[in-house]
Every structure is written in C-alpha cells, then in structure tokens.
C-alpha cells in the first residue's frame, strides 16, 4: 500500500511535464504550489529549475505579475537552485511589454540576490525593454554602467542606434555607429537596417542609399528584404514610385526573397500616385513569383479602392481575400465602413458591421464609433441610439465629443423623447459625463427667454473630464432657474434633487463659495462672469427651502442651526 502511494506522488520531473501541457496559467499555478494535494504528510516538494522556468513563463505571458512575483520569491529562498540569466531576461521582457519599466529595472538590480551573475545579455534585454517603454534617459543611465557587466556587443549598439532613430536624433545614431567601429565591434545587417530605416523615415534618401552601398562594398553584407522595403517606402513617400519598382527588380536579380510587404508597399504607392491601373499587374506578378498576398496586401488594395469611392471593387477585394484563404482582419472591414460613412452610405456601413461576426471578425470600438458618427452626421438619431446601446453592451466606450454633438443636435430640434433615451442609456452604462448633464438640464429647465446656444458657447467645460458626476455649473443653473420656471418644472426639479442628488444642492453652494448664511443676506445669486446663465433669482426663499428640506445635512455641513444663521445674518462673502 505504501508503494502505491509512493507511485501516485508527483515527482519534480513529472511536474515539469504536467506544467508544460497545462494551458491555463491559474491551474498551472495551483499545480505548481501544491503538486501532491492528496498527500498531506508528504515532505516539502523540491521544485526543479525547469518547473520554475515553466511556471514563471506562463504567468508572465498571462500578465499575472503578482502571482509570478510570489513564485520568484520562492525561487530566491530556494538556495539549492542557481537560476540561469535567461529566466530574468524573459521576465524583464514581460514587464516591458506591459509597460512596467520600473519593475524591469528593479528586477535587474535584484538578479545577484538570486545567485546569478549579470552579463551583457541581461543588460541588452533591459535596454531593449526601456526602449519599448520609451525610457530613453534610463537607457543612457544603464548604458553608462555597462562596463561593470562586460563589453557592449553588436546587439547593444543596435538597440542604442534604434533608440536614437526613434527619438529622430540621427546625428547621435551615427555617433553610436562610429563608436561601434572604433571599438572594433563588427556591424551586422540589423545595424545597417536600423540606420537605413531611420534615414528613410526622415527622407534622407541619399544618405540611406550611400550607406547601403557602403555595407555591400566595405562590409560585404548583402541587404535583406527589410532594408529594401525601408528604401522603397522612403521613395514612395516622396512619390518616386519608378525608382521603388526598380529596387524590386534589383531584388529579383540578387535573389533576395520577395516578401508580401514589398508588393504591399508598391500597391499602396500606386493608388497614391493615381496609377491604380498597375495594381492588378503587380498582383499577378506577385503570385507568379510565388509570393502569396497577405492581409496587409489586400488591405492596401481595399484602402486604395475606398479612397477612390470604388466600393464595388473594395468589396470584390474583400471576397477575393476570403476565397484566397486569407482571413480579413478588423482593419479590412473598418476601412470600408469608414469609406461608406464618408459618402453618406450609413445603411451599407451598418449592414457590413452586422455581417462582420458571420465572416469571422468581431467589430471593434472603431467600427461602432464610425457607424455611430455616420448616423449622427445624417441626423438618423434612432439608428445612432441603437448603435450606442449595442457598443455600450459590448463594453466599448463612446467618444464623448461624438455623443455631445448628437445631444447638441437633439437639443436644437427639442427632441426630448429621444434625448432622454440617450440619457437613460448612458446612465445605465455609467458613462454620462458632466457636459451632457449640462445640456440635459438646459432642456428640462430652460425657459423661453434663454438662448440655449449662447449657454453652450459660454461654457468652458472639458469634455469627459469626469464621468457620471454633474459639475458645479450644472447644479448652479438648475438652482438659478428653478425659481423662474413653472410649478410643474419646479416640482420636477425638486423631485430630481431629492431622488438623484440627496441634498447635493448644499454641496453645490459650497463649491460655488456661496455659503448658506450668505444666501440669507444676499438679494440675488450673482451671475457668473465666465458664462451666460439664466437671470439671477431670489436667494432668501431658496435658503429657507434648503434649510427646511435638509436641516440635518446643513447642520452637519456648516456646523450651525437655522436660527443662529438667521440671527447672525452676516455680510455677503461671495466668490466665484
């Protein structure tokens, strides 16, 4: 029996196999932490380095960093094991992809505490991670200490050159290249590719071609497809399409592999140069050279056709793409949807949006926003409301400016029913911002003498600054107008304050620096100097009403009771 139990226990080797097969990182973590749950009296499990490596990689890819750090702490305490540097390089890469440069820096400093020596390999990984996070100053600080861990290699210099190219500091990039040569470090194809790409991106084409010739002549390095593509893009950017096509011919002569990006670049440039007639020939040549069009190639065609308003050809390219076994991505559909909306074909755009799931591509937030804006532009607000509800249900955030624009139009039309539909929809999804609060308040409580457009233009509210909370100006306008509107509106306002805000009118007054005792001494609530509001109204009646409705809350806020306030009747002290 004892032997049977022994056989059923998971060994370190078996655990590694189980972890490798387990797809769910949470289940893998449970297995790692408790490999023998049915053996409570078993000795502490002795994990292998491989099992640590596997679980750390799974948790890092899943961005489960807090759990990963617990495992790392266990590894630090497990003095039997001396981890390899590659484990820390992988973790720093995970942190960089999640834009956590401080964690990557901290881990680099902690590597010696894990009984592991730092070399240029981990320095390069850290430098690349900081580059991904655009932490250029930190990069330079790390590079200044690189001699503590070894001599910089070609990878180190390639990362630095790339960083300066990203910063558009080509002078410094060339200096790094010169330092590389001075120190006897041989540049490779990545070095030249990075520099040439940086030069082409900044339209320094003569310098880029000069560097290409130098790499072939002096360093005997053949340009690869990436270098040719960078040069082609640079030429196409300045409308030198014929020279870009000649580079393609050079690639064929020198037997450089023709990748889809070569033809995608030329197809896109042909549309921009009003030479769309050459596109079909490029596509045929591409297939003839054994290069299969990819998603980017088809998207370049779809984009070009949509720019020309040739939607039939765009849909044809989409269908051809599917027949060719190349799955359209969300960009393929969004380009067509955007083009249709620009041409006021919102119905067709909506049909394509509805058809996307059937064609194996879920609509993203861009698709929903584009169709919503399209319906708003042609004043089809019911259809826009349907799109807004669907995108909210999917968890996508709307553009505050787009919804505000829609609400503006509804206010001008005084379409209260549809406006309230929008408001309730936004409240339901907790995405009603303070600007829309103001507009809705304006419609519900405005009187005939108020110029609504003037109120809109006079406000200086930042769109989307705070979600779901009306700001001071909204409350102030409600309070100011409540005394001027009809009894029906007054009752509606009172109910609105009582049920929705629970006495926030008091907080309003405090935010306005109009304290309750000031109200008693003031004849009028002062008009705002920054915006055109409704005419000022009597304040004493408002104060009496507020004290009557919220005596307890007021006493808590101001620390005095109603009688003492009225008796003291201090002089006004009003701020804006």
C-alpha positions as CSV (number, residue, x, y, z in Angstrom):
1,X,0.0,0.0,0.0
2,X,2.8,2.3,0.9
3,X,4.4,1.6,-2.5
4,X,1.1,2.5,-4.3
5,X,1.1,5.9,-2.5
6,X,4.7,6.5,-3.5
7,X,3.8,5.7,-7.1
8,X,0.9,8.2,-7.1
9,X,3.0,11.0,-5.8
10,X,4.1,13.6,-8.4
11,X,7.9,13.9,-8.9
12,X,9.7,17.0,-10.0
13,X,10.2,15.5,-13.5
14,X,6.5,14.7,-13.8
15,X,5.5,18.1,-12.5
16,X,7.6,19.7,-15.3
17,X,5.7,17.6,-17.9
18,X,2.3,18.5,-16.4
19,X,3.2,22.2,-16.3
20,X,4.3,22.1,-20.0
21,X,0.9,20.6,-21.0
22,X,-1.3,22.8,-18.9
23,X,-2.7,25.7,-20.9
24,X,-4.5,27.6,-18.1
25,X,-1.9,29.6,-16.1
26,X,-4.2,29.6,-13.0
27,X,-4.4,25.8,-12.9
28,X,-0.7,25.6,-13.7
29,X,0.0,27.8,-10.6
30,X,-2.2,25.6,-8.4
31,X,-0.4,22.5,-9.6
32,X,3.0,24.2,-9.0
33,X,2.1,25.3,-5.5
34,X,0.5,22.0,-4.5
35,X,1.7,19.2,-6.7
36,X,0.6,16.5,-4.3
37,X,-2.7,17.6,-2.7
38,X,-3.7,14.1,-1.6
39,X,-0.5,13.6,0.4
40,X,-0.8,16.0,3.4
41,X,2.0,14.3,5.3
42,X,4.4,14.5,2.4
43,X,7.8,16.3,2.7
44,X,8.1,19.8,1.2
45,X,8.2,19.5,-2.6
46,X,11.6,20.1,-4.2
47,X,10.9,22.0,-7.4
48,X,13.3,21.8,-10.3
49,X,14.7,24.8,-12.1
50,X,12.7,23.7,-15.2
51,X,9.4,23.8,-13.3
52,X,10.3,27.3,-12.0
53,X,11.1,28.4,-15.5
54,X,7.9,27.0,-16.9
55,X,5.5,28.5,-14.4
56,X,7.3,31.9,-14.5
57,X,6.9,31.9,-18.3
58,X,3.2,31.0,-18.1
59,X,2.4,33.6,-15.5
60,X,4.5,36.3,-17.3
61,X,2.7,35.7,-20.6
62,X,-0.6,35.9,-18.9
63,X,0.5,39.2,-17.1
64,X,-0.2,37.6,-13.7
65,X,2.7,39.5,-12.2
66,X,1.7,39.4,-8.5
67,X,1.5,35.6,-8.7
68,X,4.7,35.5,-10.7
69,X,6.5,37.5,-8.1
70,X,5.4,35.1,-5.3
71,X,7.0,32.3,-7.3
72,X,10.1,34.5,-7.8
73,X,10.3,35.0,-4.0
74,X,10.2,31.2,-3.5
75,X,12.9,30.8,-6.1
76,X,15.1,33.4,-4.2
77,X,14.7,31.4,-1.0
78,X,15.4,28.0,-2.6
79,X,19.2,28.0,-2.2
80,X,19.5,24.7,-3.9
81,X,18.9,26.3,-7.3
82,X,21.0,28.9,-9.1
83,X,18.8,30.3,-11.9
84,X,20.1,31.0,-15.3
85,X,20.2,34.6,-16.6
86,X,17.8,33.8,-19.4
87,X,14.9,33.5,-16.9
88,X,15.5,37.1,-15.8
89,X,15.7,38.2,-19.4
90,X,12.3,36.7,-20.1
91,X,10.8,38.4,-17.0
92,X,12.2,41.8,-18.0
93,X,10.7,41.3,-21.4
94,X,7.3,40.5,-19.9
95,X,7.5,43.7,-17.8
96,X,8.5,45.8,-20.8
97,X,5.6,44.5,-22.9
98,X,3.2,45.6,-20.1
99,X,4.9,49.0,-19.9
100,X,6.4,48.4,-16.5
101,X,9.9,49.7,-16.8
102,X,10.4,50.3,-13.1
103,X,9.7,46.7,-12.4
104,X,12.2,45.6,-15.0
105,X,14.9,47.9,-13.5
106,X,14.2,46.6,-10.0
107,X,14.5,43.0,-11.2
108,X,17.8,43.8,-12.9
109,X,19.2,45.1,-9.6
110,X,17.9,42.1,-7.8
111,X,19.5,39.4,-10.1
112,X,22.5,38.9,-7.8
113,X,20.3,38.0,-4.8
114,X,19.1,35.0,-6.9
115,X,22.7,33.7,-7.0
116,X,23.0,34.7,-10.7
117,X,25.7,36.9,-12.4
118,X,24.6,39.7,-14.7
119,X,26.2,39.9,-18.1
120,X,25.8,42.0,-21.2
121,X,22.9,39.7,-22.2
122,X,20.7,40.9,-19.4
123,X,21.9,44.5,-19.9
124,X,20.8,44.3,-23.5
125,X,17.4,42.9,-22.5
126,X,16.9,45.7,-20.1
127,X,18.0,48.3,-22.7
128,X,15.5,46.9,-25.2
129,X,12.7,46.9,-22.6
130,X,13.4,50.5,-21.7
131,X,13.4,51.3,-25.4
132,X,10.0,49.7,-25.8
133,X,8.8,51.9,-22.9
134,X,10.5,55.0,-24.4
135,X,12.5,55.5,-21.2
136,X,15.5,57.0,-23.1
137,X,17.1,58.7,-20.1
138,X,17.1,55.5,-18.1
139,X,18.6,53.7,-21.1
140,X,21.6,56.1,-21.1
141,X,22.0,55.6,-17.3
142,X,22.1,51.8,-17.7
143,X,24.5,52.1,-20.7
144,X,26.9,54.2,-18.7
145,X,27.3,51.3,-16.3
146,X,27.6,48.6,-18.9
147,X,31.3,48.1,-18.4
148,X,30.5,46.6,-14.9
149,X,29.0,43.6,-16.6
150,X,31.1,43.3,-19.8
151,X,31.9,44.9,-23.1
152,X,29.0,46.2,-25.3
153,X,28.4,44.0,-28.3
154,X,26.6,44.5,-31.7
155,X,23.2,43.9,-30.0
156,X,23.9,46.7,-27.5
157,X,24.8,49.2,-30.2
158,X,21.9,48.1,-32.4
159,X,19.5,48.9,-29.5
160,X,21.1,52.3,-28.9
161,X,21.0,53.2,-32.6
162,X,17.4,52.2,-32.8
163,X,16.6,54.4,-29.7
164,X,18.2,57.5,-31.3
165,X,16.3,56.8,-34.6
166,X,13.0,56.6,-32.6
167,X,14.0,59.9,-31.0
168,X,14.7,61.3,-34.5
169,X,18.3,62.1,-33.4
170,X,20.2,60.7,-36.4
171,X,23.3,62.6,-35.5
172,X,23.6,60.7,-32.3
173,X,22.7,57.4,-34.1
174,X,25.7,58.0,-36.5
175,X,27.9,58.7,-33.5
176,X,27.0,55.4,-31.9
177,X,27.7,53.7,-35.2
178,X,31.1,55.4,-35.4
179,X,31.9,54.4,-31.7
180,X,30.9,50.8,-32.6
181,X,33.5,50.8,-35.4
182,X,36.2,52.5,-33.2
183,X,35.8,49.8,-30.5
184,X,36.2,47.0,-33.1
185,X,32.6,45.7,-32.9
186,X,31.5,44.4,-36.3
187,X,28.2,45.9,-37.5
188,X,25.7,43.3,-38.9
189,X,22.7,43.5,-41.2
190,X,20.5,44.6,-38.3
191,X,22.8,47.6,-37.6
192,X,22.6,48.8,-41.2
193,X,18.9,48.0,-41.5
194,X,18.1,50.1,-38.4
195,X,20.2,53.1,-39.6
196,X,18.8,52.9,-43.2
197,X,15.2,52.7,-41.9
198,X,15.8,55.8,-39.7
199,X,17.3,57.7,-42.6
200,X,14.4,56.8,-44.9
201,X,11.8,57.7,-42.3
202,X,13.3,61.2,-42.2
203,X,13.6,61.4,-46.0
204,X,17.4,61.3,-46.0
205,X,17.3,59.0,-49.0
206,X,20.8,60.0,-50.4
207,X,22.4,59.1,-47.1
208,X,20.4,55.9,-46.9
209,X,21.5,54.7,-50.4
210,X,25.1,55.7,-49.6
211,X,25.0,53.6,-46.5
212,X,23.6,50.6,-48.5
213,X,26.4,50.8,-51.0
214,X,28.9,51.0,-48.1
215,X,27.6,47.9,-46.4
216,X,27.9,46.0,-49.6
217,X,31.3,47.3,-50.6
218,X,33.2,47.7,-47.3
219,X,31.5,45.1,-45.1
220,X,30.4,42.5,-47.7
221,X,26.9,42.4,-46.2
222,X,24.0,41.8,-48.5
223,X,20.9,43.9,-47.9
224,X,17.9,41.8,-46.9
225,X,14.2,42.3,-47.7
226,X,13.7,44.6,-44.7
227,X,16.3,47.1,-46.0
228,X,14.9,47.1,-49.5
229,X,11.4,47.7,-48.0
230,X,12.6,50.6,-46.0
231,X,14.2,52.1,-49.1
232,X,11.0,51.5,-51.1
233,X,8.8,53.2,-48.5
234,X,11.2,56.2,-48.4
235,X,11.0,56.5,-52.2
236,X,7.2,56.1,-52.3
237,X,6.8,58.7,-49.5
238,X,8.3,61.3,-51.9
239,X,6.5,59.9,-55.0
240,X,9.5,58.3,-56.6
241,X,7.5,55.2,-57.5
242,X,9.5,54.2,-60.6
243,X,12.7,54.0,-58.5
244,X,11.0,51.9,-56.0
245,X,9.9,49.5,-58.7
246,X,13.5,49.3,-60.0
247,X,14.6,48.3,-56.5
248,X,12.1,45.4,-56.7
249,X,13.9,44.4,-60.0
250,X,17.2,44.6,-58.2
251,X,15.9,42.2,-55.5
252,X,15.0,39.7,-58.2
253,X,18.4,39.9,-59.8
254,X,20.2,39.5,-56.5
255,X,17.9,36.7,-55.5
256,X,16.6,38.5,-52.4
257,X,13.4,36.9,-51.2
258,X,10.4,38.8,-52.3
259,X,8.1,39.1,-49.2
260,X,4.4,40.3,-49.4
261,X,5.4,43.7,-47.8
262,X,7.4,44.5,-51.0
263,X,4.2,44.3,-53.1
264,X,2.0,45.8,-50.4
265,X,4.2,48.9,-50.4
266,X,4.1,49.3,-54.2
267,X,0.4,48.7,-54.4
268,X,-0.3,51.3,-51.8
269,X,2.0,53.8,-53.5
270,X,0.4,53.1,-56.9
271,X,-3.0,54.2,-55.6
272,X,-1.5,57.4,-54.1
273,X,0.3,58.2,-57.4
274,X,-3.0,57.8,-59.3
275,X,-1.6,54.7,-61.0
276,X,-4.3,52.2,-59.8
277,X,-4.3,50.6,-63.3
278,X,-0.9,49.0,-62.4
279,X,-2.3,47.3,-59.3
280,X,-3.7,44.2,-61.0
281,X,-0.4,43.7,-62.8
282,X,1.5,43.8,-59.6
283,X,-0.8,41.3,-58.0
284,X,-0.4,38.9,-60.9
285,X,3.4,39.3,-60.8
286,X,3.3,38.7,-57.1
287,X,1.6,35.4,-57.5
288,X,3.8,34.5,-60.4
289,X,6.9,35.0,-58.2
290,X,5.5,32.6,-55.7
291,X,4.6,35.3,-53.2
292,X,1.1,34.9,-51.7
293,X,-0.8,38.1,-50.9
294,X,-1.3,38.6,-47.2
295,X,-3.8,40.6,-45.1
296,X,-1.7,43.8,-45.5
297,X,-1.6,43.4,-49.3
298,X,-5.4,43.1,-49.5
299,X,-5.9,45.9,-47.0
300,X,-3.7,48.2,-49.2
301,X,-6.0,47.4,-52.1
302,X,-9.2,47.9,-50.1
303,X,-7.9,51.2,-48.8
304,X,-7.0,52.4,-52.3
305,X,-10.4,51.5,-53.7
306,X,-12.2,53.2,-50.9
307,X,-10.2,56.4,-51.4
308,X,-11.4,56.3,-55.0
309,X,-15.0,55.6,-53.8
310,X,-15.0,52.4,-55.8
311,X,-16.7,50.3,-53.1
312,X,-17.7,47.5,-55.6
313,X,-14.0,46.8,-56.2
314,X,-13.3,47.1,-52.4
315,X,-16.0,44.5,-51.6
316,X,-14.6,42.4,-54.5
317,X,-11.1,42.5,-52.9
318,X,-12.6,41.5,-49.6
319,X,-14.3,38.5,-51.2
320,X,-11.2,37.5,-53.1
321,X,-9.3,37.8,-49.9
322,X,-11.6,35.2,-48.3
323,X,-11.5,32.9,-51.3
324,X,-7.7,33.0,-51.2
325,X,-7.7,31.7,-47.7
326,X,-6.5,35.0,-46.2
327,X,-8.7,35.9,-43.3
328,X,-9.8,39.6,-43.3
329,X,-9.0,41.5,-40.1
330,X,-10.8,44.3,-38.4
331,X,-8.9,46.8,-40.4
332,X,-10.2,45.3,-43.7
333,X,-13.8,46.0,-42.6
334,X,-13.1,49.3,-40.8
335,X,-11.6,50.8,-43.9
336,X,-14.7,50.0,-46.0
337,X,-17.1,51.1,-43.2
338,X,-15.2,54.4,-42.9
339,X,-15.3,55.0,-46.6
340,X,-19.1,54.3,-46.8
341,X,-19.8,56.6,-43.9
342,X,-17.8,59.4,-45.6
343,X,-20.0,59.0,-48.7
344,X,-23.2,59.1,-46.6
345,X,-23.9,55.4,-47.1
346,X,-24.6,54.6,-43.5
347,X,-27.1,51.9,-44.2
348,X,-24.5,49.8,-46.2
349,X,-21.9,50.5,-43.5
350,X,-24.3,49.2,-40.8
351,X,-25.1,46.1,-42.9
352,X,-21.3,45.4,-43.1
353,X,-21.0,45.9,-39.4
354,X,-23.8,43.4,-38.8
355,X,-22.2,40.9,-41.2
356,X,-18.7,41.0,-39.6
357,X,-19.3,38.3,-37.0
358,X,-20.6,35.9,-39.7
359,X,-17.4,36.5,-41.6
360,X,-15.3,35.6,-38.6
361,X,-14.3,39.1,-37.4
362,X,-15.9,40.8,-34.3
363,X,-16.5,44.5,-34.7
364,X,-14.2,46.7,-32.6
365,X,-14.7,50.0,-30.9
366,X,-13.6,51.9,-34.1
367,X,-16.2,50.2,-36.2
368,X,-19.0,51.1,-33.8
369,X,-17.8,54.7,-33.4
370,X,-17.6,55.1,-37.1
371,X,-21.1,53.9,-37.8
372,X,-22.5,55.9,-34.8
373,X,-20.8,59.1,-36.1
374,X,-22.1,58.3,-39.6
375,X,-25.7,58.1,-38.4
376,X,-25.4,61.3,-36.4
377,X,-24.0,63.2,-39.4
378,X,-27.2,62.4,-41.4
379,X,-29.4,63.0,-38.3
380,X,-30.6,59.4,-38.1
381,X,-30.6,59.6,-34.3
382,X,-32.7,56.5,-33.6
383,X,-30.3,54.3,-35.6
384,X,-27.4,56.0,-33.8
385,X,-29.0,55.3,-30.4
386,X,-29.3,51.6,-31.4
387,X,-25.6,51.5,-32.2
388,X,-24.7,53.3,-29.0
389,X,-26.7,50.8,-27.0
390,X,-25.0,47.9,-28.7
391,X,-21.5,49.2,-28.3
392,X,-22.2,50.0,-24.6
393,X,-23.4,46.5,-24.2
394,X,-20.2,45.2,-25.7
395,X,-18.2,47.2,-23.2
396,X,-16.9,49.8,-25.7
397,X,-16.6,53.4,-24.7
398,X,-18.1,56.1,-26.9
399,X,-16.3,59.3,-27.9
400,X,-17.7,61.9,-25.5
401,X,-17.4,64.6,-28.2
402,X,-19.5,62.4,-30.6
403,X,-22.3,61.9,-28.1
404,X,-22.2,65.5,-27.1
405,X,-22.5,66.5,-30.8
406,X,-25.6,64.2,-31.1
407,X,-27.1,65.7,-27.9
408,X,-26.5,69.2,-29.3
409,X,-28.5,68.4,-32.4
410,X,-31.3,66.8,-30.4
411,X,-31.5,69.9,-28.2
412,X,-31.7,72.2,-31.2
413,X,-34.6,70.0,-32.5
414,X,-36.0,69.9,-29.0
415,X,-36.5,66.1,-29.4
416,X,-37.0,65.4,-25.6
417,X,-38.1,61.8,-26.1
418,X,-35.0,60.7,-28.0
419,X,-32.8,62.8,-25.8
420,X,-34.0,61.1,-22.7
421,X,-33.5,57.8,-24.4
422,X,-29.8,58.7,-24.9
423,X,-29.5,59.9,-21.3
424,X,-31.1,56.8,-19.7
425,X,-28.9,54.6,-21.9
426,X,-25.7,56.5,-20.8
427,X,-26.8,56.4,-17.2
428,X,-27.4,52.7,-17.4
429,X,-23.9,52.2,-18.7
430,X,-22.4,54.7,-16.2
431,X,-21.0,56.8,-19.0
432,X,-22.9,60.0,-18.7
433,X,-20.4,62.9,-18.4
434,X,-20.9,66.3,-16.9
435,X,-21.1,68.2,-20.3
436,X,-24.2,66.2,-21.3
437,X,-25.6,66.7,-17.8
438,X,-25.5,70.4,-18.5
439,X,-27.2,70.0,-21.9
440,X,-30.0,67.8,-20.5
441,X,-30.5,70.2,-17.6
442,X,-30.8,73.0,-20.1
443,X,-33.6,71.3,-22.0
444,X,-35.5,70.2,-18.9
445,X,-35.4,73.5,-17.1
446,X,-34.9,76.2,-19.8
447,X,-37.4,79.0,-20.3
448,X,-38.4,80.8,-23.4
449,X,-36.1,83.8,-22.8
450,X,-32.9,81.6,-22.5
451,X,-30.7,81.4,-25.6
452,X,-29.6,77.8,-25.4
453,X,-26.8,78.1,-28.0
454,X,-25.4,81.1,-26.0
455,X,-25.3,78.9,-22.9
456,X,-23.4,76.2,-24.8
457,X,-20.9,78.6,-26.3
458,X,-20.4,80.3,-22.9
459,X,-19.3,77.2,-21.0
460,X,-15.7,76.2,-20.7
461,X,-16.3,72.5,-19.7
462,X,-13.7,70.0,-20.8
463,X,-15.2,67.0,-22.5
464,X,-15.1,63.8,-20.4
465,X,-13.1,65.2,-17.6
466,X,-15.3,63.5,-15.0
467,X,-17.8,60.7,-15.8
468,X,-21.2,60.4,-14.2
469,X,-20.9,63.5,-12.0
470,X,-22.7,66.8,-12.9
471,X,-20.4,69.7,-12.1
472,X,-21.0,72.9,-10.2
473,X,-22.2,74.9,-13.2
474,X,-24.9,72.4,-13.9
475,X,-26.3,72.5,-10.3
476,X,-26.0,76.3,-10.3
477,X,-28.0,76.6,-13.4
478,X,-30.7,74.2,-12.0
479,X,-30.9,76.2,-8.8
480,X,-31.0,79.6,-10.6
481,X,-33.7,78.6,-13.0
482,X,-35.8,76.6,-10.5
483,X,-37.5,79.8,-9.3
484,X,-38.3,81.1,-12.8
485,X,-39.9,78.0,-14.3
486,X,-43.5,76.8,-14.0
487,X,-44.7,74.9,-10.9
488,X,-44.6,71.7,-12.9
489,X,-41.0,72.2,-13.7
490,X,-40.3,73.4,-10.2
491,X,-41.8,70.2,-8.8
492,X,-39.8,68.1,-11.3
493,X,-36.6,69.9,-10.2
494,X,-37.3,69.3,-6.5
495,X,-38.0,65.7,-7.1
496,X,-34.9,65.4,-9.2
497,X,-32.7,66.9,-6.5
498,X,-34.3,64.8,-3.7
499,X,-34.2,61.5,-5.6
500,X,-31.0,61.8,-7.6
501,X,-28.7,64.1,-5.6
502,X,-29.9,63.7,-2.0
503,X,-29.1,67.2,-1.0
504,X,-26.2,67.9,-3.3
505,X,-27.6,71.4,-3.8
506,X,-25.8,72.1,-0.5
507,X,-22.5,70.8,-1.9
508,X,-23.2,72.9,-4.9
509,X,-23.5,76.1,-2.8
510,X,-20.3,75.2,-1.0
511,X,-18.5,74.5,-4.3
512,X,-19.7,77.9,-5.6
513,X,-18.4,79.5,-2.3
514,X,-22.0,80.7,-1.8
515,X,-22.5,79.5,1.8
516,X,-26.0,79.2,3.3
517,X,-25.6,82.2,5.6
518,X,-24.6,84.3,2.5
519,X,-27.8,83.3,0.9
520,X,-29.8,84.9,3.7
521,X,-28.0,88.2,3.3
522,X,-28.0,88.3,-0.5
523,X,-30.7,89.7,-2.6
524,X,-29.7,87.8,-5.7
525,X,-27.5,84.9,-6.6
526,X,-24.7,86.6,-8.6
527,X,-24.4,85.9,-12.3
528,X,-21.3,84.0,-13.4
529,X,-18.7,86.1,-15.1
530,X,-17.5,83.2,-17.2
531,X,-20.7,82.1,-18.8
532,X,-24.1,83.3,-19.8
533,X,-26.6,81.8,-17.3
534,X,-30.2,82.3,-16.6
535,X,-31.2,85.6,-14.9
536,X,-30.4,85.8,-11.1
537,X,-33.2,84.9,-8.7
538,X,-34.2,85.5,-5.1
539,X,-31.8,83.7,-2.7
540,X,-33.6,84.1,0.6
541,X,-36.5,81.8,-0.4
542,X,-34.0,79.3,-1.7
543,X,-32.1,79.3,1.5
544,X,-35.3,78.9,3.5
545,X,-36.3,76.0,1.3
546,X,-32.9,74.3,1.5
547,X,-32.9,74.7,5.3
548,X,-36.4,73.3,5.5
549,X,-35.7,70.3,3.4
550,X,-32.2,69.4,4.6
551,X,-31.8,70.8,8.1
552,X,-29.7,67.8,9.4
553,X,-27.4,67.8,6.4
554,X,-26.9,71.6,6.6
555,X,-26.1,71.4,10.3
556,X,-23.5,68.7,9.6
557,X,-22.0,70.7,6.8
558,X,-21.9,74.2,8.3
559,X,-21.9,73.3,12.0
560,X,-24.7,75.6,13.0
561,X,-28.5,75.6,13.0
562,X,-31.0,77.6,11.1
563,X,-31.9,80.1,13.8
564,X,-28.4,81.0,14.6
565,X,-27.7,81.6,10.9
566,X,-30.7,83.9,10.5
567,X,-29.9,85.8,13.7
568,X,-26.3,86.4,12.8
569,X,-27.2,87.5,9.2
570,X,-23.5,88.2,8.3
571,X,-22.4,90.3,5.4
572,X,-22.1,88.7,2.0
573,X,-18.9,86.9,1.1
574,X,-19.3,85.6,-2.3
575,X,-16.6,84.1,-4.5
576,X,-16.7,82.6,-8.0
